Amino acid sequence: MTTYTQVKTRAAQSALDLLPELPTVNTQDAWQAYADALDAFDVYDAAHTEADSWDTVIYYYKAMALCIDVPTSILQEAESQWADCGDKTTEGLNELSSTLAYWIVCAELTEAMESLRYELLELCHNQMESLA
């Protein structure tokens, strides 16, 4: 069974895997290039692409378990995202749970990547200041 805590943990790991890798040399140019790569990174596109491949989204029973486990506010936000996208062609409870799980996973991935990107950008700026 997939729990909300497991999704949050996996999203944090995925954020580490998806964002650009740290520079291998400690120069101001390398850190600036890394900061530029972080700025250019499309978090939302990466989140949607990654969410499509998660077993939590693909398998109905895992999606259903996630929908049952998440706090009500998170489920309501997923429902709102689904309503905003305009595609309401689900055929039943299984499809609906999978769709809601997709939006839950997207939100968690986006939050994890945005948070990590912010921390990495601060690291870049600190490193560039110390090298100046």
C-alpha positions in Angstrom: 0.0 0.0 0.0 1.3 3.4 -0.9 1.2 6.0 1.8 1.4 9.8 1.6 4.6 9.7 3.6 6.1 7.3 1.0 5.1 9.7 -1.8 6.7 12.7 -0.1 9.9 10.7 0.5 10.0 9.4 -3.0 9.4 13.0 -4.4 12.3 14.3 -2.4 14.6 11.6 -3.8 13.3 12.3 -7.3 14.0 16.0 -6.9 17.6 15.1 -6.2 17.7 12.9 -9.3 16.0 15.3 -11.6 17.7 18.6 -10.9 21.0 19.4 -12.6 24.0 17.9 -10.8 26.4 20.0 -8.8 29.5 21.4 -10.5 32.5 19.1 -10.3 35.0 22.1 -10.1 34.9 24.9 -7.6 35.2 27.9 -9.8 33.0 31.0 -10.0 32.2 30.2 -13.7 31.2 26.6 -12.8 28.9 27.9 -10.1 27.4 30.5 -12.3 26.7 28.0 -15.0 25.1 25.7 -12.4 22.9 28.6 -11.2 21.9 29.3 -14.8 21.0 25.6 -15.3 18.9 25.7 -12.2 17.1 28.9 -13.3 16.4 27.3 -16.7 15.2 24.0 -15.3 11.4 23.6 -15.9 10.2 22.2 -12.6 6.5 21.8 -13.8 7.4 19.9 -16.9 9.8 17.6 -15.0 7.1 17.0 -12.4 4.5 16.1 -14.9 6.8 13.8 -16.9 8.0 12.1 -13.8 4.5 11.6 -12.3 3.4 9.8 -15.5 5.9 7.0 -14.7 5.1 6.5 -11.0 3.5 3.2 -10.1 1.3 5.1 -7.6 -0.4 6.7 -10.6 -0.4 3.8 -13.0 -1.8 1.1 -10.7 -5.4 1.7 -9.5 -5.0 0.0 -6.2 -2.0 2.1 -5.3 -3.7 5.2 -6.5 -6.8 4.4 -4.4 -4.6 3.7 -1.4 -2.9 7.1 -1.8 -6.3 8.9 -2.1 -7.5 7.3 1.1 -4.2 8.1 3.0 -3.7 11.8 2.0 -5.1 14.6 4.2 -8.4 15.9 3.0 -6.9 19.3 2.0 -4.4 17.6 -0.3 -7.1 15.5 -1.9 -9.3 18.6 -2.4 -6.4 20.4 -4.0 -5.9 17.5 -6.4 -9.6 17.6 -7.3 -9.3 21.3 -7.9 -6.3 20.8 -10.2 -8.2 18.1 -12.1 -11.2 20.4 -12.5 -9.0 23.2 -13.7 -7.4 21.1 -16.4 -10.8 20.7 -18.1 -10.5 16.9 -18.9 -13.2 15.1 -16.9 -13.5 12.0 -19.0 -12.9 9.5 -16.3 -15.0 6.4 -16.6 -15.2 5.3 -12.9 -13.7 5.3 -9.5 -10.5 3.6 -10.6 -9.7 6.1 -13.2 -10.6 9.0 -10.9 -8.3 7.7 -8.2 -5.5 7.4 -10.7 -6.1 10.9 -12.0 -6.2 12.3 -8.4 -3.0 10.4 -7.5 -1.3 12.0 -10.6 -2.2 15.5 -9.4 -1.1 14.6 -5.8 2.3 13.3 -7.1 2.8 16.3 -9.4 2.2 18.6 -6.5 4.7 16.8 -4.2 7.3 16.6 -7.0 6.9 20.3 -7.7 7.2 21.2 -4.1 10.2 19.1 -3.5 12.0 20.4 -6.6 11.2 24.0 -5.9 12.4 23.7 -2.4 15.6 21.9 -3.4 16.2 24.4 -6.2 15.9 27.3 -3.8 18.5 25.7 -1.5 20.8 25.0 -4.3 20.6 28.5 -5.7 21.5 29.8 -2.2 24.5 27.5 -2.2 25.5 28.8 -5.6 25.4 32.4 -4.5 27.3 31.6 -1.3 30.0 29.8 -3.2 30.3 32.5 -5.8 30.6 35.1 -3.0 33.3 33.1 -1.3 35.3 32.8 -4.5 35.0 36.4 -5.5 
